[in-house]
């Protein structure tokens, strides 16, 4: 059925891991087909329904209650999905564009497959008039297969991000990088850990933890400092990323 109206929908997926991923929301207007789309922001999404009972699920629910102000009722009977806003990231938006391109390729690929199957099934030769369309569809099919494979690989975090996110997940719950969080969420977490309320203070605390040999704690604070920092503050970014790499080398 043709769709008429509008909807805000997540699109694309980045840093995918066991039911968690970063995505971009778009407001899309439909008149049969989508005719207009507007970026609404990036989010970290968690499929709570797919989480088994255990420490990971408990950590995530505790995070949602303590830092995102979920009620006891929401924690006891959680919805299917939880999500919180993150900073707009070009890498996440690119995945949304990539996702849409795959859908565009899927249309001629599917049509050419149907036409080819029906034609050959009836024992007919392919009409010269249809041949150019089928060639386009066959090329789209090949690009679609290659694109889906590349999309699947690109969804996954790189080695550095996977290590950072795994450490955050072990301590806080979500498989997410605090450097991507909105400043208000990073501030609530840093305050909850009693580590200051400015990027400089949190980064100084990270340095103290690293000197003491507590590299996992130091790394977490480095990422929180990045979440708190203004994106136009290259000094904090450089120091935090450098200390992050130092911590990773010790873990």
DAQUIJO-V489701 format. One record per residue. N is the residue number from 1. RES is the residue in one letter. PHI is phi in whole degrees, 0 to 359 (NA if undefined). Layout:
BEGIN
n:N res:RES phi:PHI
n:N res:RES phi:PHI
END
This chain:
BEGIN
n:1 res:X phi:NA
n:2 res:X phi:294
n:3 res:X phi:259
n:4 res:X phi:233
n:5 res:X phi:139
n:6 res:X phi:215
n:7 res:X phi:201
n:8 res:X phi:261
n:9 res:X phi:228
n:10 res:X phi:287
n:11 res:X phi:217
n:12 res:X phi:76
n:13 res:X phi:207
n:14 res:X phi:223
n:15 res:X phi:57
n:16 res:X phi:283
n:17 res:X phi:199
n:18 res:X phi:45
n:19 res:X phi:83
n:20 res:X phi:234
n:21 res:X phi:194
n:22 res:X phi:263
n:23 res:X phi:217
n:24 res:X phi:244
n:25 res:X phi:265
n:26 res:X phi:230
n:27 res:X phi:276
n:28 res:X phi:240
n:29 res:X phi:257
n:30 res:X phi:244
n:31 res:X phi:228
n:32 res:X phi:80
n:33 res:X phi:245
n:34 res:X phi:296
n:35 res:X phi:245
n:36 res:X phi:205
n:37 res:X phi:217
n:38 res:X phi:228
n:39 res:X phi:294
n:40 res:X phi:246
n:41 res:X phi:139
n:42 res:X phi:252
n:43 res:X phi:218
n:44 res:X phi:259
n:45 res:X phi:242
n:46 res:X phi:231
n:47 res:X phi:275
n:48 res:X phi:293
n:49 res:X phi:296
n:50 res:X phi:270
n:51 res:X phi:276
n:52 res:X phi:281
n:53 res:X phi:300
n:54 res:X phi:157
n:55 res:X phi:301
n:56 res:X phi:296
n:57 res:X phi:298
n:58 res:X phi:297
n:59 res:X phi:296
n:60 res:X phi:295
n:61 res:X phi:295
n:62 res:X phi:295
n:63 res:X phi:299
n:64 res:X phi:298
n:65 res:X phi:285
n:66 res:X phi:283
n:67 res:X phi:249
n:68 res:X phi:243
n:69 res:X phi:59
n:70 res:X phi:289
n:71 res:X phi:281
n:72 res:X phi:301
n:73 res:X phi:295
n:74 res:X phi:295
n:75 res:X phi:288
n:76 res:X phi:291
n:77 res:X phi:234
n:78 res:X phi:291
n:79 res:X phi:290
n:80 res:X phi:296
n:81 res:X phi:227
n:82 res:X phi:242
n:83 res:X phi:206
n:84 res:X phi:217
n:85 res:X phi:290
n:86 res:X phi:235
n:87 res:X phi:295
n:88 res:X phi:300
n:89 res:X phi:237
n:90 res:X phi:298
n:91 res:X phi:295
n:92 res:X phi:287
n:93 res:X phi:294
n:94 res:X phi:296
n:95 res:X phi:295
n:96 res:X phi:295
n:97 res:X phi:297
n:98 res:X phi:301
n:99 res:X phi:301
n:100 res:X phi:292
n:101 res:X phi:298
n:102 res:X phi:296
n:103 res:X phi:294
n:104 res:X phi:298
n:105 res:X phi:294
n:106 res:X phi:294
n:107 res:X phi:294
n:108 res:X phi:295
n:109 res:X phi:297
n:110 res:X phi:292
n:111 res:X phi:298
n:112 res:X phi:294
n:113 res:X phi:295
n:114 res:X phi:295
n:115 res:X phi:297
n:116 res:X phi:297
n:117 res:X phi:297
n:118 res:X phi:294
n:119 res:X phi:297
n:120 res:X phi:291
n:121 res:X phi:295
n:122 res:X phi:275
n:123 res:X phi:77
n:124 res:X phi:269
n:125 res:X phi:281
n:126 res:X phi:289
n:127 res:X phi:294
n:128 res:X phi:302
n:129 res:X phi:289
n:130 res:X phi:277
n:131 res:X phi:302
n:132 res:X phi:300
n:133 res:X phi:296
n:134 res:X phi:294
n:135 res:X phi:300
n:136 res:X phi:301
n:137 res:X phi:295
n:138 res:X phi:294
n:139 res:X phi:296
n:140 res:X phi:299
n:141 res:X phi:297
n:142 res:X phi:295
n:143 res:X phi:295
n:144 res:X phi:295
n:145 res:X phi:298
n:146 res:X phi:296
n:147 res:X phi:294
n:148 res:X phi:296
n:149 res:X phi:296
n:150 res:X phi:292
n:151 res:X phi:298
n:152 res:X phi:298
n:153 res:X phi:290
n:154 res:X phi:289
n:155 res:X phi:299
n:156 res:X phi:282
n:157 res:X phi:291
n:158 res:X phi:289
n:159 res:X phi:301
n:160 res:X phi:295
n:161 res:X phi:295
n:162 res:X phi:297
n:163 res:X phi:292
n:164 res:X phi:298
n:165 res:X phi:293
n:166 res:X phi:296
n:167 res:X phi:294
n:168 res:X phi:298
n:169 res:X phi:298
n:170 res:X phi:294
n:171 res:X phi:259
n:172 res:X phi:245
n:173 res:X phi:128
n:174 res:X phi:291
n:175 res:X phi:277
n:176 res:X phi:216
n:177 res:X phi:266
n:178 res:X phi:303
n:179 res:X phi:297
n:180 res:X phi:271
n:181 res:X phi:288
n:182 res:X phi:296
n:183 res:X phi:300
n:184 res:X phi:293
n:185 res:X phi:290
n:186 res:X phi:301
n:187 res:X phi:293
n:188 res:X phi:298
n:189 res:X phi:290
n:190 res:X phi:300
n:191 res:X phi:293
n:192 res:X phi:295
n:193 res:X phi:269
n:194 res:X phi:58
n:195 res:X phi:240
n:196 res:X phi:104
n:197 res:X phi:229
n:198 res:X phi:230
n:199 res:X phi:303
n:200 res:X phi:295
n:201 res:X phi:294
n:202 res:X phi:292
n:203 res:X phi:292
n:204 res:X phi:297
n:205 res:X phi:297
n:206 res:X phi:298
n:207 res:X phi:298
n:208 res:X phi:296
n:209 res:X phi:296
n:210 res:X phi:295
n:211 res:X phi:299
n:212 res:X phi:280
n:213 res:X phi:85
n:214 res:X phi:264
n:215 res:X phi:287
n:216 res:X phi:295
n:217 res:X phi:295
n:218 res:X phi:297
n:219 res:X phi:297
n:220 res:X phi:302
n:221 res:X phi:292
n:222 res:X phi:302
n:223 res:X phi:291
n:224 res:X phi:294
n:225 res:X phi:299
n:226 res:X phi:293
n:227 res:X phi:295
n:228 res:X phi:284
n:229 res:X phi:287
n:230 res:X phi:291
n:231 res:X phi:294
n:232 res:X phi:263
n:233 res:X phi:252
n:234 res:X phi:294
n:235 res:X phi:293
n:236 res:X phi:298
n:237 res:X phi:299
n:238 res:X phi:297
n:239 res:X phi:295
n:240 res:X phi:292
n:241 res:X phi:292
n:242 res:X phi:295
n:243 res:X phi:291
n:244 res:X phi:302
n:245 res:X phi:297
n:246 res:X phi:296
n:247 res:X phi:297
n:248 res:X phi:299
n:249 res:X phi:292
n:250 res:X phi:259
n:251 res:X phi:254
END
